[in-house]
Amino acid sequence: MTSLSNTSTLTVIRDNCGKAFGAFCPTTLRISLSYYGTGHTFLFFFSPQLQVHEWKFSNSFVKGSPDYLAFGGGGGLFGLWLDDGLIHGQSQRCDTFDNDVLSTSDDFLINDLEVWAIS
């Protein structure tokens, strides 16, 4: 049996307009007081081909709280932010990944969400 601390996670979302995007984290998603993850964390979207936004050597990776889950940061902006009900989300350009907006618009509704554990 594999320890959860050694488990990577792949989060895949389809928004209410049908666009697919998400994040890879080389560690288990969890509630934390501070950011966690490594430079192997990245964001991605399909439009229509896969586009990956890797770490740009700045800022934070992942933060889980009882109120939200966020990937990337800088200046109060998140590359990918999900609310506690996993219904609403936001995607903005952030310093961590220097990414394009992943979803159809900055604010979106989550139509489908899957989180895969990879050990």
N, C-alpha and C positions, 0 to 999 in steps of 0.2 A: 504494500500500500504506500502511495506517495504522500509525503507531508504537504499540507496546503501551503506552507510557506515557500515551497519550491514550485508552485503552480502558476503559470502565466495565464492571463485572461485575454480573450478576444471579445470585445463588445461590438455587436452589429445592430444598426438601427435602420429602419425604413420610415421616413417621415410621411406626413399626411399627403404629400404630393408624389410619393413613390420613389424618392431619391434614397439610395443606400449609402451608408457611411458608418464610421465608427472609430474605435481605438484599440490598440494593442498595449497591454501592460505586462512586463515580465515578472510581475509579482501578483499575489492574490489581492483582489479588491477588498477593502476593509474600511471601517470607520477609523479615523485618525485625527489627532490634534494638529498634525503638520502634514506637509506634502511628503510623498514617498514615491518610489519608482527609480528607474535608472535611465541612462541615455539610450536604452534600447526601446523605450516607450515611443509610440508614433500614432499619428492620426491618419485616416485614409478616407477616400470616397470613390465612387464609381460614377463617371460622367463622360461617356459611357465606359471608358477604360479606367482601370485602377490607377489612382494617383495617391502617392504616399508622402506625408509630411513628417520628416524626421526631426529629432531634437536639434536645435540650433545653438547649443551650449549656453543657454540662458534660462534663468528662472526655474519653475517648478514643473513637476510631472503630473501627479494624481493626488486628489484629496477627496476623501469620503467623509461625510458628516451625516448626522441623522436627517438633515434637511436637503442635501444635494450630493451629487457625485460630479467632480470636475476634473478635466484633463487639460493640462497646460494652463498658463497664466501670464500675467504681466499687465500692469496698469488697470487692474480691476476687470480685465477681459479674459474669457476662457475660450480655448479652442473648441471644447465641447463641455457643456454643462447640462445635467439632467436633474429635474426636481425630485423630491422625495417620493412622489407618487408614480414616477416614471411615465408621466403623461405629457409634460411640457419639457422643452429643451431649448437651448440657445447654442449658436456657434458663431464665434467671432475670430478675427485674426488675433493671434496672441504671440508674444515674444518667444515663448518656449519653442514653438514649431514654425513660426512665420507662415502659417497656413492660410489657405483660402477658406472662406465660409464653407463648411462641409455640407450643410443642408440647403434646401431650396431657398430659404431666407434666414436671417439672423435668429428669429424666433420661430419655432416649429412645434407641431404636435407629433408625438411618437405613435406611429401606427403599429409597428412591430419592433420588438427588441429581443435579442438573444445574447446571452453571455456564455461563452465556451471556456471551459477550464482545459488547459493544455499542460500536461506534465511531462 
